[in-house]
Amino acid sequence: MDKDRLKGIGNQIKGTAKEIAGEVTGDAKLEAEGRADKAKGKVQNAVGGAKDAVRDAVDGKDRI
């Protein structure tokens, strides 16, 4: 698993926590930061997945 995927998962979790905290406290800025962190995490996860796919293709792991 690529390190970008792990960072992405971490950012998604952090974003969810911030978003919920913002909702509970009524802090719109914190809620927006949480949504931004979640989006960043999804992008990082996708980049990491693409890197894994390329690495697997080069290593021949996707061959039948």
N, C-alpha and C positions, 0 to 999 in steps of 0.2 A: 504494500500500500504506500502510495506516494505521500510525502510529508505535507503537500498542499491539501490532500484530502483530510488529513488529521487536523490541520489548521482550520480548514473549512468547517468541519464538524464542530470544533471549538467555538468558532465565531457564530455559528448558528445557535448553539446552546447559550452563549453569552447574550446574543441578540434577543432570544426568547425571554431570558430572565429580565433584561432591561425593558423590553416591551411590556411584560406583565407588571413589572414594578411601576412603570410609567402609567399604566392603566389604573392600577390600584391607588396610586398617590395623586392621580390627576395631572401628572407632569407630561405635557404634550411633547416637550423637547426630548425627554428620556425615552418616551415611547417611539418617537421618530428615529432616535439613535439606534434603538433596538431593531427596528425594521431595516435600517441601513446595514447594521451588523449581520443580520440574517441574510440579506441579499448578497453581501460580500462573501459570506460563508458558502452560499450556494454556488457562487462563481468559482471560488477557490476549490470547492469539491469537484466541480465539473472539470476544471483545469487538471486537477490531480487524476481524475478518471481518464482523461484523454492521454496524459503522460503514461499512466499504467497500460492503456490499450496499445500505445505505440511501443512501449518497452516489451510487452508480451508478444506483439507482432514481430519485433526484431529478434526476440529470443525463440520464436517459433512455437510459443505456447498455445496459439489459437488454431494450430493445424490439427486436423483429424487423423 
